């Protein structure tokens, strides 16, 4: 049997893997270990009611934000858990976060690393809820002590989408008139799109999806707004998507399109319960992305972007940093072999090792280590080329 030390690493710089963003992500290749239980594994049976599904409690309290999108996302996770544990009662506890309350200031200027998670984590710490559902991109790469991401569900499209004002229906960003104003709350999107579409102007827009679409449709302030395609699709608003931005136009945010279930790290029963929701491909891609972001010490106050593809047991990670106006950029792609060994015995204490805040139980540690190393390698390559200076200047300008 080959050991995890026999990983084959390819540290070459590569051309970005090209893929149609409207096509579904490639499935986890044949090297997927049979021990991994994903949301699509078909395992919906449950123990007898007398065993309480292995849990001491009958009611599981699930924390979430109050927005419509957050509720839809949380409901989807609860439904998957309910199918596996039909004898449990899941109670949803909705609350507002700092990011939901402060709507007159750009996210990048609020200066809070946990804009959409702190209040939920406080409730988790106080045992007021048993688990919390987040958009993974909202979770910092370093979680508070005692917490872990116990599950990452199968990723929806990670790409950004453009929604146009009704009068510009059928157009693209290329064809919009000179000086058209585009709304976005993301420095990452603005930096890349300023570089790609210099004839357009970009202005901050805040609020949940409903609020931003209302601002777009009912006023003449914006010709279009840029949003995550995943949120629009989960809301059932596919018809509003006028353009999906490919990686050539705009790399996406770390973790975008994926849902995360955060739990108390020592709550073994809840951790065991949610771990079956892990999607193998999504876990590896997001570990690499989060490791890249963490090593760069990036966040919402600087333009950092990624693209990942898992194909033929190779994980490709493209990472990039930008100046605020997009005039400076560094971008590199590297790959690592995910040709891990499904018969490798990795049971035991290693099951609970975290990788950038993620605990992927029953999943080969060697694969997770390789994905994390890939993220660090891409970050180190960018840092060696001057990324730290670009990010420092971006932070200073943003703070000013």
C-alpha positions as CSV (number, residue, x, y, z in Angstrom):
1,X,0.0,0.0,0.0
2,X,1.3,3.4,-0.9
3,X,1.5,6.0,1.9
4,X,0.4,9.6,1.8
5,X,4.1,10.6,1.6
6,X,4.0,9.5,-2.0
7,X,1.9,12.4,-3.1
8,X,2.9,13.6,-6.5
9,X,3.1,17.4,-6.6
10,X,3.3,19.5,-9.7
11,X,4.4,23.0,-8.9
12,X,4.4,24.2,-12.5
13,X,2.6,27.4,-13.4
14,X,-0.2,26.5,-15.7
15,X,-2.6,28.0,-18.2
16,X,-6.0,28.4,-16.5
17,X,-8.3,25.4,-17.2
18,X,-11.0,26.6,-19.5
19,X,-14.6,25.5,-18.7
20,X,-18.0,26.8,-19.6
21,X,-19.3,28.5,-16.4
22,X,-22.8,27.4,-17.3
23,X,-21.9,23.8,-17.2
24,X,-22.0,21.9,-13.9
25,X,-18.8,21.3,-12.0
26,X,-16.9,18.1,-12.8
27,X,-17.8,15.2,-10.5
28,X,-15.3,13.9,-7.9
29,X,-13.1,11.5,-9.9
30,X,-12.8,7.8,-9.5
31,X,-10.3,8.2,-6.7
32,X,-13.1,9.2,-4.4
33,X,-13.0,7.0,-1.3
34,X,-16.1,4.9,-0.6
35,X,-16.0,6.0,3.0
36,X,-17.1,9.5,2.2
37,X,-20.8,10.1,2.6
38,X,-22.0,13.0,0.6
39,X,-25.4,14.5,0.2
40,X,-26.0,12.5,-2.9
41,X,-24.8,9.2,-1.4
42,X,-28.4,7.9,-1.2
43,X,-28.0,6.9,2.5
44,X,-31.3,8.1,3.9
45,X,-32.0,5.3,6.4
46,X,-32.0,6.0,10.1
47,X,-31.6,4.0,13.3
48,X,-34.7,3.0,15.3
49,X,-36.5,5.8,17.1
50,X,-35.5,4.3,20.5
51,X,-31.9,5.1,19.7
52,X,-32.7,8.7,19.1
53,X,-30.5,8.5,16.0
54,X,-27.5,8.4,18.3
55,X,-28.3,11.8,19.8
56,X,-29.3,12.6,23.4
57,X,-31.7,15.3,22.3
58,X,-34.8,15.2,20.2
59,X,-34.8,18.8,19.0
60,X,-31.9,20.3,17.1
61,X,-31.8,24.1,17.0
62,X,-30.4,25.6,13.8
63,X,-29.1,29.1,13.7
64,X,-29.4,31.3,10.5
65,X,-29.6,34.9,9.3
66,X,-33.1,36.3,8.8
67,X,-32.9,37.1,5.1
68,X,-35.0,35.2,2.6
69,X,-31.9,33.7,0.9
70,X,-30.4,32.6,4.2
71,X,-33.7,30.9,5.2
72,X,-33.8,29.1,1.8
73,X,-30.3,27.9,2.2
74,X,-30.9,26.8,5.8
75,X,-34.1,25.0,4.8
76,X,-32.2,23.0,2.2
77,X,-29.6,21.9,4.8
78,X,-32.4,21.0,7.3
79,X,-34.2,19.0,4.7
80,X,-31.1,16.9,4.0
81,X,-30.6,16.3,7.7
82,X,-34.3,15.5,8.2
83,X,-34.2,12.9,5.5
84,X,-31.4,11.1,7.4
85,X,-32.9,11.7,10.9
86,X,-36.7,11.6,10.5
87,X,-37.3,11.2,14.2
88,X,-35.6,14.4,15.1
89,X,-37.2,17.8,15.2
90,X,-35.3,20.7,13.7
91,X,-36.1,24.2,15.0
92,X,-34.8,27.2,13.0
93,X,-33.6,30.2,15.0
94,X,-33.2,33.3,12.8
95,X,-31.3,36.4,13.9
96,X,-29.8,39.6,12.4
97,X,-26.0,40.1,12.2
98,X,-23.8,43.1,12.1
99,X,-23.7,43.0,8.3
100,X,-27.5,42.9,8.1
101,X,-27.9,45.9,10.4
102,X,-25.3,48.3,8.8
103,X,-26.5,49.1,5.3
104,X,-25.2,52.6,4.8
105,X,-21.5,51.7,4.8
106,X,-19.5,49.6,2.3
107,X,-18.7,46.1,3.7
108,X,-15.0,46.6,3.2
109,X,-15.0,49.7,5.5
110,X,-16.9,48.4,8.5
111,X,-13.7,46.8,9.8
112,X,-15.3,43.6,11.2
113,X,-14.0,40.2,10.2
114,X,-17.2,38.4,11.2
115,X,-19.8,40.7,9.7
116,X,-22.4,38.0,9.0
117,X,-21.3,35.3,11.5
118,X,-20.5,36.8,15.0
119,X,-24.0,36.9,16.4
120,X,-24.7,33.4,15.2
121,X,-21.5,32.1,16.7
122,X,-22.3,33.9,20.0
123,X,-25.6,31.9,20.1
124,X,-23.7,28.7,19.3
125,X,-21.2,29.4,22.1
126,X,-24.1,30.0,24.6
127,X,-25.7,26.7,23.5
128,X,-28.8,28.6,22.2
129,X,-28.4,26.7,18.9
130,X,-26.7,23.4,18.1
131,X,-25.5,24.3,14.6
132,X,-25.4,27.3,12.2
133,X,-25.8,27.4,8.5
134,X,-23.6,30.0,6.6
135,X,-22.6,30.9,3.1
136,X,-19.1,29.7,3.3
137,X,-17.7,32.9,1.8
138,X,-18.9,34.8,4.9
139,X,-16.8,32.6,7.3
140,X,-13.3,33.9,8.1
141,X,-10.5,31.5,7.4
142,X,-9.7,31.5,11.2
143,X,-12.7,30.5,13.3
144,X,-13.1,31.4,17.0
145,X,-11.6,28.8,19.4
146,X,-13.9,25.9,19.9
147,X,-15.8,26.1,16.6
148,X,-15.4,24.1,13.4
149,X,-17.0,23.7,10.0
150,X,-18.6,20.3,10.3
151,X,-20.0,20.1,6.8
152,X,-19.6,21.7,3.4
153,X,-22.5,20.9,1.1
154,X,-22.3,20.4,-2.6
155,X,-21.4,23.7,-4.3
156,X,-23.8,25.6,-6.4
157,X,-22.3,27.7,-9.2
158,X,-19.4,29.8,-7.7
159,X,-19.5,32.3,-10.5
160,X,-20.7,35.9,-10.5
161,X,-23.7,37.0,-12.5
162,X,-24.9,40.3,-14.0
163,X,-28.5,41.5,-13.6
164,X,-29.4,44.3,-15.9
165,X,-31.9,47.1,-15.5
166,X,-35.0,46.2,-17.6
167,X,-34.1,48.9,-20.2
168,X,-30.8,47.1,-20.8
169,X,-32.3,43.6,-21.1
170,X,-30.4,41.5,-23.6
171,X,-27.1,43.5,-23.3
172,X,-23.8,42.5,-21.8
173,X,-21.2,44.5,-19.9
174,X,-19.3,44.9,-23.1
175,X,-22.3,46.4,-24.9
176,X,-23.4,48.8,-22.1
177,X,-23.1,52.5,-23.0
178,X,-20.1,54.5,-21.9
179,X,-20.2,55.6,-18.2
180,X,-22.9,53.1,-17.3
181,X,-23.0,52.6,-13.5
182,X,-22.6,49.1,-12.2
183,X,-23.5,48.3,-8.6
184,X,-21.5,45.9,-6.4
185,X,-20.6,45.6,-2.8
186,X,-17.4,43.7,-3.5
187,X,-13.9,45.2,-3.9
188,X,-12.9,41.9,-5.7
189,X,-15.6,42.3,-8.3
190,X,-15.0,46.0,-8.8
191,X,-11.2,45.7,-9.2
192,X,-11.5,43.0,-11.8
193,X,-14.3,44.5,-13.8
194,X,-12.7,48.0,-13.8
195,X,-9.7,46.3,-15.4
196,X,-11.8,44.4,-17.9
197,X,-14.5,47.0,-18.7
198,X,-12.8,50.5,-18.4
199,X,-15.7,52.2,-20.0
200,X,-18.0,51.4,-17.0
201,X,-18.3,53.1,-13.6
202,X,-18.7,51.1,-10.4
203,X,-20.6,52.2,-7.3
204,X,-21.3,50.5,-4.0
205,X,-24.7,48.9,-3.4
206,X,-25.8,47.3,-0.1
207,X,-28.8,45.2,1.1
208,X,-30.0,41.7,0.7
209,X,-30.9,40.3,-2.8
210,X,-34.4,41.6,-2.6
211,X,-33.3,45.1,-1.7
212,X,-30.6,45.3,-4.3
213,X,-32.9,44.1,-7.1
214,X,-35.6,46.6,-6.0
215,X,-33.0,49.4,-6.1
216,X,-32.0,48.3,-9.6
217,X,-35.5,48.0,-11.1
218,X,-37.2,51.0,-9.5
219,X,-34.6,53.6,-9.9
220,X,-32.2,54.8,-12.7
221,X,-29.1,54.8,-10.5
222,X,-27.7,51.6,-11.9
223,X,-27.5,50.0,-15.4
224,X,-26.7,46.6,-13.8
225,X,-25.6,45.0,-10.6
226,X,-23.3,42.1,-10.0
227,X,-24.3,39.3,-7.7
228,X,-23.4,35.7,-6.9
229,X,-25.1,33.4,-9.4
230,X,-25.7,30.9,-6.6
231,X,-27.9,33.2,-4.6
232,X,-30.0,34.1,-7.6
233,X,-30.5,30.5,-8.5
234,X,-31.4,29.4,-4.9
235,X,-34.0,32.2,-4.9
236,X,-35.4,30.9,-8.1
237,X,-34.5,34.0,-10.1
238,X,-32.5,32.4,-12.9
239,X,-34.4,34.4,-15.4
240,X,-32.9,37.6,-14.0
241,X,-29.4,36.5,-14.9
242,X,-28.3,38.4,-18.0
243,X,-24.7,37.3,-18.1
244,X,-22.6,34.8,-16.2
245,X,-19.0,36.0,-15.7
246,X,-16.4,33.4,-16.7
247,X,-13.0,33.2,-14.9
248,X,-11.5,35.1,-17.8
249,X,-13.8,38.1,-16.8
250,X,-13.9,37.7,-13.0
251,X,-12.5,35.2,-10.6
252,X,-14.8,34.4,-7.7
253,X,-14.6,34.8,-3.9
254,X,-13.2,32.1,-1.7
255,X,-15.9,29.6,-0.8
256,X,-18.5,31.3,-3.0
257,X,-21.5,29.1,-3.9
258,X,-20.9,26.6,-1.0
259,X,-22.9,26.2,2.2
260,X,-21.1,25.5,5.5
261,X,-22.5,24.0,8.7
262,X,-20.6,25.4,11.8
263,X,-20.8,23.5,15.0
264,X,-19.0,23.4,18.4
265,X,-15.8,21.4,17.8
266,X,-16.3,19.3,21.0
267,X,-19.9,18.5,20.2
268,X,-19.2,15.0,18.8
269,X,-22.8,14.0,18.4
270,X,-23.7,17.0,16.3
271,X,-20.4,16.8,14.4
272,X,-21.1,13.2,13.5
273,X,-24.7,14.1,12.4
274,X,-23.7,16.9,10.0
275,X,-20.6,15.3,8.6
276,X,-22.5,13.1,6.2
277,X,-23.4,16.3,4.3
278,X,-19.8,16.8,3.1
279,X,-19.4,16.9,-0.6
280,X,-15.9,15.5,-1.5
281,X,-15.1,17.7,-4.4
282,X,-16.4,20.9,-2.7
283,X,-14.4,20.1,0.5
284,X,-11.1,19.8,-1.4
285,X,-11.7,22.9,-3.5
286,X,-12.7,25.0,-0.6
287,X,-9.8,23.9,1.6
288,X,-7.4,25.0,-1.1
289,X,-9.2,28.3,-1.5
290,X,-9.3,29.1,2.2
291,X,-5.7,28.1,2.7
292,X,-4.8,30.5,-0.1
293,X,-6.7,33.4,1.5
294,X,-5.4,32.6,5.0
295,X,-1.8,32.6,3.9
296,X,-2.3,35.9,2.1
297,X,-4.0,37.3,5.2
298,X,-6.7,38.5,2.9
299,X,-10.3,39.4,3.6
300,X,-13.2,41.6,2.4
301,X,-11.0,44.7,2.7
302,X,-8.7,43.7,-0.2
303,X,-9.4,42.3,-3.7
304,X,-8.5,38.6,-3.5
305,X,-10.0,36.1,-6.0
306,X,-9.8,32.4,-6.9
307,X,-10.9,29.7,-9.3
308,X,-10.6,26.0,-8.7
309,X,-11.2,22.9,-10.9
310,X,-11.0,19.3,-9.9
311,X,-10.5,17.1,-13.0
312,X,-8.9,13.7,-13.6
313,X,-7.6,13.6,-10.0
314,X,-5.9,16.9,-10.4
315,X,-6.9,20.0,-8.4
316,X,-6.1,23.3,-10.1
317,X,-6.1,26.5,-8.1
318,X,-5.9,29.9,-9.7
319,X,-5.3,32.7,-7.2
320,X,-5.1,36.4,-7.8
321,X,-4.7,39.8,-6.0
322,X,-5.6,43.2,-7.4
323,X,-5.1,46.9,-6.6
324,X,-8.4,48.7,-5.8
325,X,-8.6,50.2,-9.2
326,X,-7.5,47.0,-11.0
327,X,-4.5,48.6,-12.5
328,X,-2.1,46.2,-10.8
329,X,-2.7,42.5,-10.5
330,X,-0.9,39.2,-9.9
331,X,-2.4,35.9,-11.0
332,X,-1.0,32.3,-10.9
333,X,-2.3,28.8,-11.4
334,X,-0.8,25.6,-9.8
335,X,-2.0,22.1,-9.5
336,X,-1.7,19.2,-7.2
337,X,-2.5,15.5,-7.5
338,X,-5.6,14.3,-5.6
339,X,-4.7,10.7,-6.5
340,X,-5.2,9.6,-3.0
341,X,-5.7,6.0,-1.9
342,X,-9.1,4.9,-0.9
343,X,-8.0,1.8,1.0
344,X,-5.6,3.8,3.2
345,X,-6.5,3.3,6.9
346,X,-6.9,6.8,8.4
347,X,-9.5,6.2,11.1
348,X,-8.9,7.4,14.6
349,X,-7.8,10.7,16.1
350,X,-6.8,12.2,12.7
351,X,-10.5,12.3,11.7
352,X,-11.0,15.4,13.8
353,X,-8.0,17.4,12.5
354,X,-9.1,20.8,11.1
355,X,-7.9,22.2,7.9
356,X,-8.5,26.0,7.7
357,X,-11.4,25.5,10.1
358,X,-12.9,22.5,8.3
359,X,-13.3,19.1,10.0
360,X,-14.0,16.5,7.3
361,X,-14.6,13.3,9.2
362,X,-14.1,10.0,7.5
363,X,-12.3,11.7,4.6
364,X,-8.6,10.9,3.9
365,X,-6.4,13.4,5.7
366,X,-3.8,13.0,2.9
367,X,-6.2,14.6,0.4
368,X,-7.0,17.5,2.7
369,X,-3.3,18.1,3.4
370,X,-2.6,18.2,-0.3
371,X,-5.4,20.7,-1.0
372,X,-4.2,22.9,1.9
373,X,-0.6,22.8,0.7
374,X,-1.7,23.8,-2.8
375,X,-3.4,26.9,-1.4
376,X,-0.3,27.9,0.6
377,X,1.9,27.2,-2.4
378,X,-0.1,29.6,-4.7
379,X,-0.1,32.2,-2.0
380,X,3.6,32.0,-1.5
381,X,4.2,32.3,-5.2
382,X,2.2,35.5,-5.4
383,X,3.9,36.9,-2.2
384,X,7.3,36.2,-3.8
385,X,6.1,38.3,-6.8
386,X,5.0,41.3,-4.7
387,X,1.5,40.5,-3.6
388,X,2.1,41.8,-0.1
389,X,2.8,45.3,-1.4
390,X,-0.3,45.3,-3.6
391,X,-2.5,44.2,-0.6
392,X,-1.0,46.6,1.8
393,X,-1.6,49.6,-0.5
394,X,-5.2,48.3,-1.1
395,X,-5.8,48.2,2.7
396,X,-4.4,51.6,3.2
397,X,-6.5,53.2,0.4
398,X,-9.6,51.4,1.6
399,X,-9.1,52.5,5.2
400,X,-8.6,56.1,4.0
